[in-house]
Amino acid sequence: MLGALPGYPQGVLSIARMLLGLLLSITVAYPDTTGILSEHLTEGILWLPQGIARAHLAGWGDTLLFAGIFVTATVLPDLPRVVALSEDTVPGSRVAEVTVSCSNSSSSPNVTLDSIEPSHPFNSIAISSDPTDATTFRAEVTLRAGAELDARQVNQYTLILRAACPGEGEVEERLFVQVTAGHVFRCDSPFASAEGDVVQVLADVAPRTPLYAVLPQPLGGLTFRLRNRNTPLTLTRRGLVLAPDNGFDPSKDTQTFRLEIEVMDRHGHNCSGAVRVEVLPSHRPRVTFPEPHRAVSVTEGIGPREVVTQVHARGDNVRYAILAPVAPTLFTIDEVTGEIRSTRRLQVTRAHLLIRAYNALHPDDHATATVNITVQGTNCQAPRCVPAIFVSQVPETVSPGSTLVTLRCTDSTSTDGCLHYALEGPPSSRSHFCMEGPQLKVNTSLDYDSETMAALGFQFTATIVVTVGGQPLQSTRVPVLVTVTPVNEFRPACPSSATFTVPETAAFNSVVGRVAGTDRDYPLDSLEYSLEGGSGPAQPFSIDRRTGEIRVVGPLDSQQQKSYRLVVQLTDTHNDLDPRKRQSRVCDVSVRLQAVLDQLPVCIPEVQELRITAGSPGSRQPVTRLACHGSPDSSVLTYTIVGGNEDGRFRLEGNTLIYLPSGRTSPHPFVLLVEVWAGSGARRRSSVVALVVHVTPRSTPVPPSTTTQHTTLQKEPLVVLQTEAVWHPPAWFVAVLTISGALLLATLGCIGRNLLCSNWAPGKLFLAQSSWDVVEHSRGKEEQGNQHASSPGQFDGHAQDPGECPVLQPQSSLGLCPPGRVVRGQERWGPGLGGSD
């Protein structure tokens, strides 16, 4: 405080107060408009006169908040400034480091980063302390991960840094980041975006029409590669996307094709992008002739293949043809351009042509026009050449410098020295052929096995123009058509690896592998495959004649033979005009059998007891689904009912049991045996599942006796499936139990026979009562009325001989006496036959 500073004279303090008041007045009157805060910091508390609310001192870093109180503000001494950043900078790199000065070192300042641009590629500010100065901190600006800089889109970012130290005022400064062009090869947007560029074309666009250019102005040394092959579109070496060779299908709705393309320069830098071609249905115009009738007059002497006239029709994909005469002898028409040319030297004549124009993609869209051609006579004659048209086939092995044809041309003056020969035509024809006087010679090699030759259709067209000197100049044109024929130069080559592995449980016609042979003759890899020795038990395989796929055609057993050695013969096709010049090669193929452990199908549970309510007759009622599985590499399981389905009420659909309801009115149980098996032939493995199905008939409501009509809603039957787990003992246990039971019954039968027949004592009674007592009881009254026992088989009431059985009923199957009650004296058999004495 200036008013209480010891050791200073009052005059000095008064002068200081006056200077400070003057400075404050100047500051209030002329505020700081530079926008740049001072780097100097001033600490202290000054008691100033009342009434001053807030002011900035020019050149000071303090802020006067209240009358006589200063608060020190944070300072960014490095800002503002400009930083250059290359667009090649790696994400995460440091862009700039800014110094933050605080008045104290209590804690780190708070620095935030904003940008005038809506989206900037920078991370939040990272703060670090300065080891040499506790009040100085470093604010680091870094490039965000995944950031992509493009100087052509944004060449400068304006960053706003706001810093505030604890207990101090906030300061705001700007950092300008200029993005400079780098050396990275980039593709333009939207081609390089994730969605890719979009091109819309009509369905009736002509075949091989350029649809899209990857780079509008492609640079030299670029290579374009198509990543996805499942598209009918074509990508050229210059980065042009062409329509399919046969055009699009106009009958379909909107079609979409996506092409993923990679571009690489000569330095190995690359970029990639995508283009989506949307094919829209076309609303094509109809094909029409603006001039349906036309008359043309020409002079005689016009040579072969010279243009006489040209017709034109409106429409899309227009092609032309001569309808009449059916076999024109004087004229022909170019189906694309509509040019009518002569087929030979014309003389005085008249010709009437009927021309048809049609849409190549839609032949039903067509129109016709008539052309009348009149050939008038003239005294000037052009040279006559033999042959007038040259058509030839040349093998691809013809050597450069070979003569194809020598023209013999004469004019009316018979001065052959005045004839001049020139070759006209496409650049490809003029580069492969040349004229030396009247001789047409081969200029360069004609390689049939090249993409350039295939693009030309293996044909060259040209025209030899023969001109005679004099006035006026007369010329004759000799059309030339040279077709290059293939020569079988190379033998097929075997694949580098021809070893396959197949499980021994492979099904019939399963694919083992493919023998991929190669042949450098065009068409490339046109091979036929054959298996020496054919297919049989010793060689259970076959090979596809065209694809080279090896398939299983017989049973396999790794225990009998672990591997097979197959001899495959590769023979080239369509590589020479002479089929006798085919070449072949023999390749060894090894097929190894993979052993598979035999495993029976397992069903859980093996025994099921089910209860269902029968539905309406004629319906199909699912009962249960069998849960069975075999070995992991086995074939599909097969289910068959082998027992208990005599009336055909059940059917299996896969592993689902179906019940076919009938008109049965009483409950009925069914015991079904289902065989589950996998494999085939000798390796067939099966298991049996037992199903006990209790079928309860559907209840029928009884109509009431009154005449009132009631409407009863028909309810869907509720089918309740109940599965009970039943213990299924092993076969040996059942066999032992059956034998033991049979022996026990036989033993009991023998003991009973001995007791009843051999050791019968008068004082012993058999008190067992069975159904025979009931029968005798029902006949008691009849026996009381008839006291005599006249018929055999009746008991007279007296005890019998112990060695004999009472003759009441026939003996049982075990030889025992019929059940009954034996009494002494006058006792009778069973109750109700007589009273006891």
VEXDOLO-139226 format. One line per 10 residues: for each residue x, y, z of C-alpha. Coordinates in steps of 0.5 Angstrom, whole numbers, plus 500, padded with zeros to 3 digits. Layout:
// residues N
X:Y:Z | ...
//
This chain:
// residues 837
500:500:500 | 503:507:498 | 500:510:504 | 504:506:509 | 510:504:506 | 516:506:511 | 522:509:509 | 519:513:503 | 518:521:504 | 511:524:503
513:528:497 | 515:522:493 | 509:518:495 | 505:524:493 | 509:524:486 | 507:517:485 | 500:517:487 | 500:523:482 | 503:519:476 | 499:513:478
492:517:477 | 495:520:471 | 496:513:468 | 490:510:470 | 486:516:467 | 490:515:460 | 488:508:460 | 481:509:461 | 481:514:456 | 485:510:451
484:503:452 | 488:498:449 | 486:496:442 | 492:492:440 | 489:485:442 | 495:482:445 | 496:482:452 | 503:484:456 | 508:479:458 | 510:483:464
507:481:471 | 506:486:476 | 504:484:483 | 502:488:489 | 496:491:492 | 495:499:491 | 490:503:495 | 487:508:490 | 482:513:490 | 475:510:490
470:510:484 | 475:507:479 | 471:500:478 | 476:497:472 | 481:499:468 | 487:496:464 | 494:499:464 | 497:499:458 | 503:495:458 | 502:492:464
499:484:466 | 495:486:472 | 487:487:472 | 484:492:476 | 478:489:479 | 475:494:484 | 478:500:487 | 485:500:489 | 485:492:488 | 490:489:482
489:481:480 | 495:479:476 | 493:475:469 | 496:469:466 | 500:470:460 | 501:467:453 | 508:470:451 | 509:465:445 | 502:467:442 | 500:469:437
504:466:432 | 504:462:425 | 506:454:425 | 507:451:418 | 504:443:418 | 505:439:412 | 499:435:410 | 503:428:411 | 504:429:418 | 503:423:422
497:423:427 | 499:424:434 | 505:428:432 | 506:435:436 | 504:441:432 | 506:447:437 | 508:448:444 | 506:454:448 | 509:457:454 | 504:459:460
507:464:465 | 503:464:472 | 505:468:478 | 505:462:483 | 506:455:482 | 501:452:486 | 498:448:481 | 497:447:473 | 493:452:469 | 487:451:465
488:451:458 | 482:450:453 | 483:449:445 | 477:452:441 | 477:453:433 | 474:458:428 | 473:452:424 | 467:447:426 | 471:441:426 | 479:441:427
484:435:427 | 487:437:434 | 487:434:441 | 486:437:447 | 491:441:450 | 496:437:454 | 500:441:460 | 507:439:463 | 511:443:468 | 518:447:466
523:443:470 | 527:450:471 | 522:455:473 | 516:453:477 | 511:458:475 | 512:456:467 | 508:451:464 | 508:448:457 | 502:447:453 | 502:442:447
498:442:441 | 498:435:438 | 494:432:432 | 489:428:433 | 489:420:432 | 486:418:425 | 486:426:422 | 487:427:415 | 490:433:413 | 488:436:406
491:443:404 | 486:443:398 | 480:443:402 | 483:447:409 | 490:450:408 | 489:454:415 | 486:453:422 | 485:458:427 | 486:455:434 | 484:460:440
487:458:446 | 484:460:453 | 489:460:459 | 487:461:466 | 492:460:472 | 489:459:479 | 487:465:482 | 488:469:476 | 485:472:470 | 484:468:464
487:470:457 | 486:469:450 | 490:468:444 | 490:465:437 | 495:460:434 | 495:460:426 | 496:453:423 | 498:453:416 | 497:446:412 | 502:445:407
502:441:401 | 505:434:402 | 508:429:398 | 503:423:399 | 499:420:393 | 492:422:394 | 485:420:391 | 480:425:390 | 474:425:394 | 468:423:394
472:417:390 | 476:416:396 | 471:416:401 | 468:410:405 | 461:411:401 | 465:412:394 | 463:416:388 | 456:414:385 | 455:414:377 | 448:413:374
447:410:367 | 441:408:363 | 440:401:362 | 441:401:354 | 448:404:354 | 452:401:349 | 457:396:350 | 464:398:353 | 462:405:354 | 466:409:358
462:410:365 | 467:413:370 | 474:416:370 | 478:415:376 | 482:421:375 | 479:426:371 | 487:428:368 | 491:421:370 | 498:422:371 | 503:418:367
506:412:371 | 499:410:374 | 497:403:375 | 489:402:376 | 487:395:379 | 480:392:381 | 480:389:387 | 473:385:387 | 472:381:381 | 465:379:381
463:385:377 | 461:385:369 | 464:392:369 | 471:393:366 | 477:397:368 | 482:399:363 | 489:401:364 | 488:409:364 | 483:408:369 | 476:408:365
470:404:368 | 467:401:361 | 460:398:361 | 460:390:360 | 461:387:353 | 454:385:352 | 451:391:355 | 446:391:361 | 440:387:362 | 434:392:360
429:388:363 | 431:389:370 | 430:394:375 | 435:399:378 | 442:395:378 | 448:397:383 | 455:395:382 | 460:397:386 | 468:397:384 | 473:398:389
479:400:385 | 487:401:388 | 491:407:384 | 499:406:385 | 504:411:382 | 511:409:380 | 514:410:386 | 510:405:390 | 505:410:393 | 498:408:393
491:410:394 | 484:407:394 | 477:408:393 | 470:406:391 | 465:407:385 | 458:405:385 | 455:405:378 | 447:405:379 | 444:402:372 | 437:406:371
431:403:367 | 431:407:360 | 426:411:357 | 429:410:350 | 426:414:344 | 423:410:338 | 428:408:332 | 425:413:326 | 428:415:319 | 428:423:318
429:421:311 | 425:415:309 | 426:416:302 | 432:417:298 | 435:418:291 | 443:418:290 | 447:418:283 | 454:417:283 | 459:416:277 | 461:409:274
468:407:276 | 467:407:284 | 472:401:286 | 470:396:292 | 469:398:299 | 468:405:297 | 463:410:300 | 457:411:296 | 452:414:301 | 450:414:308
443:413:312 | 442:416:319 | 436:414:323 | 434:417:330 | 434:412:336 | 439:409:341 | 444:403:339 | 442:404:332 | 444:398:327 | 443:398:320
442:392:315 | 439:391:308 | 433:387:307 | 432:387:300 | 435:385:296 | 436:379:300 | 443:377:297 | 446:384:295 | 451:384:290 | 453:391:289
452:394:295 | 453:393:303 | 452:397:309 | 456:398:315 | 451:396:321 | 454:401:326 | 455:408:321 | 450:406:316 | 455:407:310 | 453:404:304
459:401:300 | 460:398:294 | 462:391:293 | 466:391:287 | 467:396:281 | 461:400:279 | 458:400:272 | 452:404:269 | 446:401:273 | 440:402:278
439:399:284 | 433:399:289 | 435:398:297 | 431:397:303 | 434:399:309 | 432:397:316 | 435:401:322 | 433:397:329 | 435:398:336 | 441:393:338
439:392:345 | 431:391:343 | 431:389:336 | 423:390:336 | 424:397:335 | 426:398:328 | 424:402:322 | 425:402:314 | 427:406:309 | 428:406:301
435:408:297 | 435:409:290 | 442:409:287 | 443:411:280 | 450:409:277 | 452:414:271 | 457:413:266 | 464:417:265 | 470:417:261 | 475:417:266
477:410:269 | 481:409:275 | 486:403:276 | 484:396:276 | 487:392:281 | 487:384:282 | 485:382:287 | 480:387:288 | 479:385:295 | 484:381:299
482:377:305 | 487:372:308 | 489:368:314 | 496:369:317 | 499:364:322 | 501:368:328 | 508:365:327 | 509:369:320 | 516:373:320 | 516:380:319
518:382:312 | 514:376:309 | 509:378:303 | 502:377:304 | 500:379:297 | 502:383:291 | 497:387:287 | 497:387:279 | 494:394:277 | 493:397:271
490:404:268 | 487:406:261 | 494:408:259 | 498:402:261 | 503:406:265 | 504:402:271 | 510:407:273 | 505:412:275 | 501:408:280 | 502:410:287
500:405:293 | 499:407:300 | 496:404:306 | 490:407:310 | 486:404:316 | 487:404:324 | 493:405:327 | 494:398:329 | 494:396:322 | 498:401:319
503:399:325 | 503:391:323 | 503:392:316 | 506:396:310 | 507:397:303 | 513:396:299 | 510:398:292 | 505:394:290 | 507:389:295 | 503:388:302
508:386:307 | 508:384:315 | 512:390:319 | 512:387:326 | 510:380:329 | 503:378:330 | 503:375:337 | 496:371:338 | 497:370:345 | 497:377:347
491:382:350 | 492:387:345 | 491:382:339 | 485:379:343 | 482:386:344 | 483:387:336 | 479:381:335 | 485:377:332 | 483:381:325 | 486:387:322
482:391:317 | 486:396:312 | 485:399:305 | 490:400:299 | 489:406:296 | 492:406:288 | 492:412:285 | 494:414:278 | 498:420:276 | 495:425:271
489:430:271 | 484:429:274 | 487:424:279 | 484:417:279 | 484:412:285 | 482:405:286 | 481:402:293 | 483:395:295 | 480:393:302 | 484:388:306
482:383:311 | 487:379:315 | 486:374:320 | 491:372:325 | 490:364:326 | 493:361:333 | 499:356:333 | 500:351:338 | 507:353:341 | 507:351:348
505:345:352 | 501:345:358 | 504:345:365 | 502:341:371 | 501:345:378 | 506:346:383 | 502:342:388 | 498:336:387 | 497:333:393 | 490:332:396
487:329:403 | 480:327:403 | 476:323:409 | 475:316:408 | 467:317:409 | 467:322:403 | 460:321:400 | 459:319:393 | 461:325:388 | 464:329:393
470:334:391 | 477:332:393 | 481:338:389 | 482:341:383 | 488:340:378 | 489:347:376 | 494:346:370 | 496:352:365 | 497:353:358 | 500:360:355
497:359:348 | 491:363:347 | 485:362:350 | 489:361:356 | 489:355:360 | 484:352:355 | 485:345:357 | 482:338:358 | 483:333:363 | 483:326:363
485:320:368 | 489:315:366 | 486:308:367 | 479:311:368 | 475:310:374 | 474:303:378 | 475:299:384 | 482:300:384 | 481:308:383 | 475:310:386
476:317:383 | 474:321:377 | 476:328:374 | 472:333:370 | 474:334:363 | 473:341:363 | 474:344:370 | 479:339:373 | 476:337:379 | 477:330:382
471:327:385 | 469:321:389 | 466:315:385 | 467:309:390 | 468:307:397 | 474:309:400 | 477:305:406 | 484:307:409 | 485:300:412 | 486:297:405
489:303:402 | 492:309:405 | 493:313:399 | 492:313:391 | 497:316:386 | 493:318:380 | 496:320:373 | 492:326:370 | 493:328:363 | 493:335:361
491:336:353 | 490:343:350 | 484:345:346 | 483:351:341 | 490:353:341 | 491:351:333 | 487:350:327 | 489:343:326 | 486:339:331 | 492:334:330
497:339:333 | 494:338:340 | 500:338:346 | 499:334:352 | 503:333:359 | 502:328:364 | 501:330:371 | 502:326:378 | 496:327:383 | 497:324:390
490:323:394 | 491:321:401 | 485:318:405 | 484:321:412 | 482:315:417 | 475:317:421 | 473:313:427 | 467:309:426 | 461:312:431 | 454:309:432
449:315:432 | 447:317:439 | 440:318:440 | 437:321:447 | 433:318:450 | 433:311:446 | 426:310:449 | 421:315:449 | 413:314:452 | 409:319:448
401:321:449 | 398:325:444 | 390:326:442 | 388:325:435 | 386:330:431 | 381:331:425 | 382:325:420 | 386:327:414 | 391:332:418 | 398:331:419
400:331:427 | 407:332:429 | 409:328:435 | 416:329:437 | 423:330:434 | 428:325:435 | 435:328:437 | 440:324:434 | 447:326:432 | 453:322:429
460:323:428 | 463:330:427 | 465:328:420 | 460:323:418 | 454:324:413 | 447:326:414 | 443:322:419 | 437:318:416 | 431:316:419 | 427:310:418
421:306:421 | 422:299:422 | 417:296:426 | 410:298:429 | 407:302:423 | 403:296:420 | 397:300:419 | 401:306:416 | 399:311:421 | 406:314:422
411:317:418 | 418:320:418 | 420:327:415 | 427:327:417 | 427:327:424 | 420:329:426 | 415:323:427 | 408:325:424 | 402:322:426 | 396:321:421
389:321:425 | 384:316:423 | 377:315:425 | 379:310:431 | 374:311:437 | 378:307:442 | 385:309:445 | 390:305:442 | 398:305:444 | 403:304:438
410:301:439 | 415:304:434 | 422:302:432 | 426:307:429 | 432:306:425 | 437:311:425 | 443:310:421 | 449:314:417 | 454:312:412 | 452:307:406
454:300:404 | 459:296:408 | 460:302:413 | 453:303:415 | 452:305:422 | 445:305:425 | 442:305:432 | 435:303:434 | 430:308:438 | 424:305:441
417:310:441 | 411:308:445 | 406:313:443 | 399:313:446 | 394:315:442 | 387:318:445 | 381:319:440 | 378:326:440 | 372:327:444 | 366:328:440
360:333:444 | 353:330:445 | 348:334:442 | 342:336:447 | 335:333:447 | 332:340:446 | 330:343:439 | 334:349:441 | 340:350:436 | 347:352:440
353:354:436 | 359:351:439 | 366:354:437 | 370:349:434 | 377:348:439 | 383:346:436 | 386:340:439 | 391:341:445 | 397:336:444 | 401:334:450
407:331:449 | 410:327:455 | 417:324:454 | 419:319:460 | 426:317:461 | 426:309:461 | 432:305:463 | 434:301:457 | 438:295:460 | 443:292:456
442:286:451 | 446:281:456 | 442:283:462 | 435:282:458 | 438:275:456 | 440:273:463 | 434:275:466 | 429:271:461 | 433:265:461 | 433:266:469
425:267:469 | 424:261:464 | 428:256:469 | 424:259:475 | 417:258:472 | 420:251:470 | 422:249:477 | 415:252:480 | 411:248:475 | 415:241:477
414:242:484 | 407:244:483 | 406:238:479 | 409:233:484 | 405:236:490 | 398:236:486 | 399:229:483 | 404:225:486 | 403:227:494 | 396:228:494
394:226:502 | 386:226:504 | 388:231:510 | 391:236:505 | 387:242:502 | 388:246:497 | 385:253:499 | 386:257:493 | 380:259:489 | 380:261:482
376:263:476 | 374:255:476 | 370:256:483 | 366:262:480 | 364:257:474 | 362:252:479 | 359:257:483 | 354:259:478 | 352:252:476 | 351:250:483
343:250:483 | 344:245:477 | 348:240:480 | 343:240:486 | 337:239:482 | 341:233:478 | 344:229:484 | 347:223:479 | 353:224:476 | 352:221:469
357:225:465 | 364:224:466 | 368:230:468 | 363:232:474 | 365:231:481 | 361:226:486 | 363:229:492 | 367:224:495 | 375:224:495 | 379:221:489
385:217:489 | 391:221:490 | 394:218:484 | 389:221:479 | 387:228:478 | 379:230:479 | 376:230:472 | 373:237:472 | 377:241:467 | 382:239:462
389:240:465 | 393:246:464 | 399:247:459 | 404:245:465 | 401:239:467 | 397:241:473 | 391:240:476 | 385:245:475 | 385:250:480 | 379:248:485
378:246:492 | 379:239:495 | 375:236:501 | 374:230:505 | 368:226:505 | 362:229:502 | 365:236:501 | 364:239:494 | 369:243:490 | 368:251:491
362:254:495 | 355:254:493 | 356:246:490 | 353:243:497 | 353:244:504 | 358:240:509 | 357:235:513
//
